[in-house]
Every structure is written in C-alpha cells, then in structure tokens.
Amino acid sequence: MKKLFSKLNYFIFLILLFALPVKDNILPTILTAWVATWLFEGNLKQKFQNFDYKNPNYLVLAIYFLIMVISVLQARDMTKGWYHVQQTLSIAFLPIIIAGSNQYVNKNYQNILLTFVIANLTISIFLLAKALYTNLHYDSGNWMFNFSPYKSLE
C-alpha cells in the first residue's frame, strides 16, 4: 500500500507542477490530494527530519505570511484576502513536502524539472496566442492590434 501511495504522490506532484503556472481554482484541490498522499505514505518522523529548519529563508517566509495575515485583518474584503493567503500558504508548504518526499520524487528530479519547464512554456505560448487572437483585428483591409485590453477599438 505504501508503494501505491508513493507512486500516486509522484504522479500528483507532476500534475501539480503542470497546474502551478495556471494558478487556477483547481490548484488547492491538487495540492490537497498531493499532501494527502504524502501523509498516507507514512514515515512522517523521518520526513520531517529531512527538512532543514535552520535555513534563514524559512524564517523570512514565516515573517512574510505573518505580515499577510495582519494585512488581511485590516482589509475591507477579508474573503479575497484569506483566499490569497490560502493560495500562497499552500505553495509555501512545497519545500517542506519536497524535502520529505519519497524515492520516486528524489530519483526523478530531471523529469520534475522538465515537467515544470514544459508546463511554463506551454502556458506561456497559449497565453500569448490567446492575447494575439483577442487583440488582433482585420478592419477595412488593415490589421489592427489593440494594445490595451481595457480600451475598445473605435
């Protein structure tokens, strides 16, 4: 059963890396599934021992989230603020989970990096093509490009 959760954790992690550049509403669901498979693998004590708590970057990250929480408490629209905190906090747990990952994740760093690069490249090309399709118009024999998405062509 542990081997099944290890493989499932690896594949959900690849899906997460592909969904990360999109930052869609499905991202928290994928993150939850990834964390759940990570927990069901067991060996939590060993996973947390592999994490480097003395790294000063994690202290900076903790201070950043403390400032975010304080700013949400003073915001007018707390719902949007908490949603933003939830999304960024879920991404902040990535280093902790990666540090305690299984052998599939540890052995396949090249595939993981390649998946992330391909995902970013694919999303970038898609968004550039969408912007071109949305803003390039043919009018009276002339090609016109709308540089601002907020101004309509006149």
Backbone as JSON, one array per atom type, in Angstrom:
{
  "sequence": "MKKLFSKLNYFIFLILLFALPVKDNILPTILTAWVATWLFEGNLKQKFQNFDYKNPNYLVLAIYFLIMVISVLQARDMTKGWYHVQQTLSIAFLPIIIAGSNQYVNKNYQNILLTFVIANLTISIFLLAKALYTNLHYDSGNWMFNFSPYKSLE",
  "N": [[0.83, -1.2, 0.0], [1.99, 1.22, 0.72], [3.78, 1.62, -1.35], [2.04, 2.09, -3.47], [0.87, 4.54, -2.7], [3.19, 6.06, -2.78], [3.85, 6.1, -5.53], [1.51, 7.27, -6.51], [1.65, 9.72, -5.21], [3.88, 10.81, -6.51], [2.95, 11.07, -9.18], [0.76, 12.81, -8.83], [2.18, 14.98, -7.96], [3.56, 15.68, -10.31], [1.36, 16.46, -11.86], [0.57, 18.63, -10.34], [2.79, 20.33, -10.72], [2.42, 20.89, -13.39], [0.04, 22.28, -13.27], [0.66, 24.45, -11.75], [1.7, 26.89, -13.03], [-0.66, 27.86, -14.12], [-2.31, 28.55, -12.03], [-4.97, 28.17, -11.13], [-8.39, 27.68, -10.02], [-8.41, 25.03, -9.42], [-6.02, 24.36, -8.33], [-5.73, 24.38, -5.38], [-7.14, 21.99, -4.83], [-5.61, 20.01, -6.1], [-3.24, 20.33, -4.66], [-4.15, 19.57, -2.12], [-4.76, 16.86, -2.57], [-2.19, 15.97, -3.14], [-0.81, 16.46, -0.72], [-2.32, 14.79, 0.93], [-1.73, 12.2, -0.12], [0.94, 12.23, 0.47], [0.89, 12.22, 3.26], [-0.38, 9.76, 3.73], [1.55, 7.99, 2.97], [3.09, 7.5, 5.14], [5.76, 7.26, 7.64], [6.29, 9.81, 8.8], [7.87, 11.0, 10.76], [10.51, 10.59, 9.88], [10.37, 12.02, 7.49], [10.04, 14.68, 8.32], [12.45, 15.0, 9.62], [14.24, 15.17, 7.54], [13.98, 17.73, 6.66], [15.36, 20.97, 6.5], [15.48, 22.98, 9.05], [17.0, 25.11, 9.87], [17.53, 26.86, 7.9], [17.66, 30.2, 6.86], [15.88, 31.28, 5.03], [13.36, 30.22, 5.44], [12.52, 31.43, 7.76], [12.2, 34.05, 6.85], [10.1, 33.59, 5.09], [8.11, 32.85, 6.92], [7.79, 35.26, 8.32], [6.85, 36.85, 6.24], [4.33, 35.68, 5.76], [3.12, 36.18, 8.2], [2.94, 38.97, 8.1], [1.17, 39.11, 5.95], [-1.16, 37.96, 7.04], [-1.74, 39.78, 9.08], [-2.26, 42.03, 7.49], [-4.53, 41.16, 6.14], [-6.38, 41.1, 8.18], [-6.85, 43.77, 8.49], [-7.99, 44.52, 6.15], [-10.57, 45.51, 3.78], [-12.09, 43.73, 2.2], [-12.21, 40.82, 3.35], [-12.63, 38.21, 2.52], [-11.48, 37.86, -0.04], [-8.87, 38.4, 0.7], [-8.23, 36.3, 2.54], [-8.46, 34.18, 0.79], [-6.34, 34.68, -0.92], [-4.21, 34.43, 0.91], [-4.53, 31.72, 1.54], [-3.93, 30.48, -0.92], [-1.23, 31.26, -1.4], [-0.03, 30.33, 0.93], [-0.39, 27.59, 0.71], [1.36, 27.01, -1.36], [3.71, 27.62, -0.09], [4.19, 25.46, 1.52], [5.34, 23.64, -0.12], [8.28, 23.32, -0.14], [8.67, 21.97, 2.3], [7.29, 19.58, 1.97], [8.52, 18.55, -0.31], [11.1, 18.17, 0.66], [10.74, 15.99, 2.32], [10.06, 13.98, 0.58], [9.21, 10.97, -1.29], [11.05, 8.13, -2.71], [10.59, 8.15, -5.46], [10.18, 10.8, -6.18], [12.61, 11.88, -5.35], [14.44, 10.52, -6.98], [13.8, 11.32, -9.53], [14.37, 14.01, -10.31], [15.16, 15.29, -12.67], [13.05, 14.7, -14.47], [11.0, 15.98, -13.12], [11.82, 18.67, -13.16], [11.86, 19.05, -15.94], [9.13, 18.67, -16.51], [8.05, 20.91, -15.21], [9.25, 23.0, -16.67], [8.25, 22.5, -19.26], [5.53, 22.84, -18.76], [5.43, 25.58, -18.04], [6.34, 26.72, -20.45], [4.38, 25.82, -22.25], [2.02, 27.0, -21.21], [2.76, 29.69, -21.42], [3.01, 30.03, -24.23], [0.38, 29.43, -24.97], [-1.02, 31.56, -23.67], [0.1, 33.79, -24.92], [-0.73, 33.32, -27.57], [-3.48, 33.46, -27.18], [-3.76, 36.14, -26.4], [-2.93, 37.38, -28.76], [-4.91, 36.45, -30.55], [-7.18, 37.58, -29.37], [-6.72, 40.34, -29.5], [-5.93, 41.1, -32.08], [-7.18, 42.41, -35.0], [-8.93, 42.53, -38.11], [-9.71, 45.09, -40.16], [-11.34, 46.84, -42.6], [-9.42, 46.26, -44.6], [-7.07, 46.56, -43.21], [-4.79, 45.45, -40.74], [-5.26, 45.54, -37.33], [-4.06, 46.09, -34.07], [-5.04, 45.82, -30.81], [-3.67, 47.33, -28.23], [-4.24, 47.74, -25.58], [-6.09, 45.94, -23.25], [-8.24, 47.08, -22.06], [-9.31, 49.15, -23.5], [-11.6, 49.68, -26.06], [-11.72, 48.98, -29.58], [-12.08, 51.65, -31.84]],
  "CA": [[0.0, 0.0, 0.0], [2.88, 2.37, 0.79], [4.33, 1.8, -2.69], [0.98, 2.68, -4.27], [0.78, 5.96, -2.34], [4.41, 6.72, -3.25], [3.71, 6.36, -6.97], [0.42, 8.22, -6.67], [2.19, 11.0, -4.78], [4.77, 11.3, -7.57], [2.16, 11.5, -10.33], [0.01, 14.01, -8.46], [3.16, 16.06, -7.93], [3.76, 16.1, -11.71], [0.16, 17.2, -12.24], [0.67, 19.9, -9.62], [3.77, 21.18, -11.4], [1.84, 21.35, -14.65], [-1.05, 23.21, -12.96], [1.19, 25.58, -10.98], [1.72, 28.16, -13.78], [-2.02, 28.31, -14.42], [-2.82, 29.11, -10.77], [-6.41, 28.13, -11.32], [-9.14, 27.28, -8.82], [-8.18, 23.61, -9.18], [-4.73, 24.2, -7.65], [-5.85, 23.89, -3.99], [-7.59, 20.6, -4.84], [-4.45, 19.18, -6.43], [-2.34, 20.4, -3.5], [-4.73, 18.76, -1.05], [-4.55, 15.45, -2.93], [-0.76, 15.68, -3.02], [-0.48, 16.39, 0.71], [-2.97, 13.59, 1.47], [-0.93, 11.02, -0.47], [2.21, 12.36, 1.2], [0.62, 11.8, 4.63], [-0.73, 8.34, 3.74], [2.76, 7.18, 2.79], [3.64, 7.17, 6.46], [7.13, 7.69, 7.92], [6.27, 11.25, 8.96], [9.01, 11.43, 11.58], [11.69, 10.64, 9.01], [10.16, 13.08, 6.51], [10.3, 15.98, 8.94], [13.87, 15.07, 9.96], [14.97, 15.53, 6.34], [13.77, 19.15, 6.4], [16.39, 21.84, 7.1], [14.79, 24.06, 9.75], [17.93, 26.19, 10.19], [17.66, 27.72, 6.72], [17.04, 31.5, 7.17], [14.82, 31.6, 4.08], [12.08, 29.81, 6.0], [12.15, 32.48, 8.71], [11.71, 35.15, 6.03], [8.8, 33.16, 4.61], [7.18, 32.92, 8.05], [7.53, 36.68, 8.57], [6.02, 37.3, 5.12], [2.95, 35.25, 5.98], [2.62, 36.91, 9.36], [2.54, 40.28, 7.6], [-0.03, 38.92, 5.13], [-2.31, 37.72, 7.92], [-2.06, 41.07, 9.73], [-2.86, 42.92, 6.5], [-5.89, 40.68, 5.86], [-7.24, 41.5, 9.3], [-7.17, 45.18, 8.34], [-8.53, 44.74, 4.8], [-12.02, 45.67, 3.66], [-12.64, 42.49, 1.67], [-11.44, 39.76, 4.0], [-12.78, 36.96, 1.79], [-10.42, 37.82, -1.05], [-7.6, 38.35, 1.4], [-8.0, 34.95, 3.05], [-8.26, 33.31, -0.36], [-4.95, 34.92, -1.35], [-3.34, 33.82, 1.92], [-4.66, 30.28, 1.39], [-3.2, 30.03, -2.11], [0.21, 31.43, -1.23], [0.42, 29.47, 2.02], [-0.31, 26.22, 0.21], [2.59, 26.91, -2.14], [4.84, 27.71, 0.84], [4.45, 24.14, 2.08], [6.04, 22.82, -1.11], [9.63, 22.9, 0.27], [8.6, 21.01, 3.4], [6.86, 18.29, 1.45], [9.55, 18.05, -1.22], [12.23, 17.7, 1.46], [10.4, 14.69, 2.86], [9.41, 13.2, -0.47], [9.56, 9.57, -1.45], [12.17, 7.85, -3.61], [10.25, 8.48, -6.84], [10.43, 12.23, -6.36], [14.04, 12.12, -5.18], [15.2, 9.95, -8.1], [13.36, 11.86, -10.82], [14.43, 15.47, -10.34], [15.24, 15.73, -14.06], [11.69, 14.66, -15.02], [10.22, 17.01, -12.44], [12.24, 19.96, -13.71], [11.4, 19.07, -17.33], [7.68, 18.88, -16.47], [7.79, 22.3, -14.84], [9.65, 23.85, -17.79], [7.29, 22.29, -20.34], [4.27, 23.46, -18.33], [5.56, 27.03, -18.18], [6.45, 27.04, -21.86], [3.06, 25.59, -22.86], [1.09, 28.04, -20.75], [3.2, 30.97, -22.0], [2.63, 30.04, -25.65], [-1.07, 29.52, -25.02], [-1.48, 32.9, -23.3], [0.49, 34.72, -25.99], [-1.63, 33.08, -28.7], [-4.8, 33.98, -26.81], [-3.68, 37.61, -26.46], [-2.88, 37.74, -30.17], [-6.23, 36.18, -31.12], [-8.15, 38.5, -28.79], [-6.43, 41.74, -29.77], [-5.61, 41.36, -33.48], [-8.42, 42.53, -35.75], [-8.82, 42.94, -39.51], [-10.78, 46.05, -40.37], [-11.24, 47.63, -43.82], [-8.17, 46.0, -45.3], [-5.92, 46.83, -42.33], [-4.66, 44.69, -39.49], [-5.17, 46.43, -36.17], [-3.78, 45.4, -32.81], [-5.49, 46.56, -29.64], [-2.6, 47.17, -27.24], [-4.78, 47.75, -24.23], [-7.3, 45.12, -23.16], [-9.31, 47.84, -21.42], [-9.87, 50.09, -24.46], [-12.18, 49.0, -27.22], [-11.36, 49.59, -30.86], [-13.08, 52.62, -32.29]],
  "C": [[0.87, 1.26, 0.0], [3.46, 2.68, -0.59], [3.31, 2.45, -3.62], [0.86, 4.17, -3.99], [2.03, 6.72, -2.78], [4.32, 7.05, -4.73], [2.62, 7.39, -7.23], [0.87, 9.63, -6.28], [3.06, 11.62, -5.87], [3.95, 11.82, -8.76], [1.29, 12.72, -10.03], [0.94, 15.21, -8.38], [3.45, 16.57, -9.34], [2.56, 16.9, -12.22], [0.16, 18.58, -11.59], [1.64, 20.84, -10.31], [3.23, 21.7, -12.72], [0.75, 22.39, -14.4], [-0.55, 24.47, -12.26], [1.25, 26.89, -11.78], [0.33, 28.72, -14.07], [-2.61, 29.04, -13.22], [-4.34, 29.27, -10.85], [-7.08, 27.75, -10.01], [-8.93, 25.81, -8.48], [-6.88, 23.37, -8.4], [-4.85, 23.77, -6.19], [-6.31, 22.44, -3.9], [-6.43, 19.66, -5.12], [-3.46, 19.17, -5.28], [-2.85, 19.55, -2.35], [-4.54, 17.27, -1.32], [-3.08, 15.07, -2.77], [-0.35, 15.54, -1.55], [-1.1, 15.14, 1.34], [-2.18, 12.33, 1.13], [0.41, 11.04, 0.25], [2.03, 11.88, 2.64], [0.34, 10.3, 4.71], [0.46, 7.43, 3.48], [3.34, 6.73, 4.12], [5.05, 7.73, 6.62], [7.24, 9.2, 8.13], [7.46, 11.76, 9.76], [10.26, 11.56, 10.73], [11.56, 11.78, 7.99], [10.48, 14.45, 7.1], [11.76, 16.11, 9.4], [14.71, 15.46, 8.75], [14.88, 17.03, 6.03], [14.79, 19.98, 7.16], [15.72, 23.06, 7.74], [15.69, 25.26, 10.0], [18.14, 27.15, 9.02], [16.96, 29.06, 6.99], [15.93, 31.89, 6.2], [13.44, 31.25, 4.63], [11.59, 30.8, 7.07], [11.58, 33.69, 7.97], [10.32, 34.82, 5.5], [7.75, 33.24, 5.71], [6.81, 34.37, 8.37], [6.61, 37.25, 7.47], [4.56, 36.91, 5.35], [2.34, 35.89, 7.22], [2.16, 38.31, 8.94], [1.28, 40.17, 6.75], [-1.27, 38.74, 5.99], [-2.71, 39.01, 8.62], [-2.73, 42.02, 8.74], [-4.27, 42.46, 6.12], [-6.84, 41.1, 6.96], [-7.65, 42.97, 9.2], [-7.8, 45.5, 6.98], [-10.05, 44.89, 4.83], [-12.68, 44.38, 3.2], [-11.81, 41.32, 2.2], [-11.54, 38.44, 3.26], [-11.7, 36.81, 0.73], [-9.05, 37.71, -0.4], [-7.27, 36.96, 1.91], [-7.78, 33.96, 1.93], [-6.82, 33.44, -0.87], [-3.96, 34.28, -0.37], [-3.36, 32.3, 1.77], [-3.85, 29.78, 0.2], [-1.7, 30.15, -1.92], [0.75, 30.55, -0.1], [0.54, 28.02, 1.56], [0.95, 26.02, -0.62], [3.82, 26.96, -1.22], [5.16, 26.36, 1.46], [5.18, 23.22, 1.11], [7.44, 22.41, -0.65], [9.62, 21.86, 1.39], [8.26, 19.63, 2.87], [7.89, 17.71, 0.5], [10.74, 17.51, -0.45], [11.97, 16.3, 2.03], [9.75, 13.77, 1.85], [9.95, 11.79, -0.56], [10.66, 9.38, -2.49], [11.85, 8.19, -5.05], [10.52, 9.95, -7.13], [11.93, 12.5, -6.28], [14.87, 11.62, -6.36], [14.91, 10.64, -9.42], [13.36, 13.38, -10.86], [14.49, 16.01, -11.77], [13.84, 15.75, -14.7], [10.81, 15.74, -14.39], [10.55, 18.38, -13.0], [11.75, 20.1, -15.16], [9.88, 19.3, -17.39], [7.34, 20.32, -16.16], [8.14, 23.24, -15.99], [8.66, 23.72, -18.94], [5.95, 22.94, -20.0], [4.34, 24.97, -18.5], [5.62, 27.45, -19.64], [5.09, 26.89, -22.56], [2.07, 26.68, -22.48], [1.46, 29.4, -21.34], [2.8, 31.08, -23.46], [1.12, 30.17, -25.79], [-1.56, 30.93, -24.71], [-1.08, 33.95, -24.34], [-0.41, 34.56, -27.21], [-3.03, 33.62, -28.41], [-4.82, 35.5, -26.87], [-3.66, 38.09, -27.91], [-4.25, 37.56, -30.81], [-7.26, 37.2, -30.63], [-7.95, 39.93, -29.29], [-6.08, 42.08, -31.21], [-6.9, 41.31, -34.3], [-8.12, 42.99, -37.18], [-10.0, 43.85, -39.81], [-10.48, 46.89, -41.61], [-9.89, 47.46, -44.52], [-6.92, 46.24, -44.47], [-5.95, 45.91, -41.12], [-4.48, 45.69, -38.36], [-4.95, 45.6, -34.92], [-4.18, 46.31, -31.67], [-4.48, 46.34, -28.52], [-3.11, 47.12, -25.82], [-6.04, 46.88, -24.16], [-8.49, 45.88, -22.58], [-9.96, 48.84, -22.36], [-10.42, 49.31, -25.64], [-11.73, 49.72, -28.49], [-12.46, 50.52, -31.31], [-13.07, 52.73, -33.77]]
}
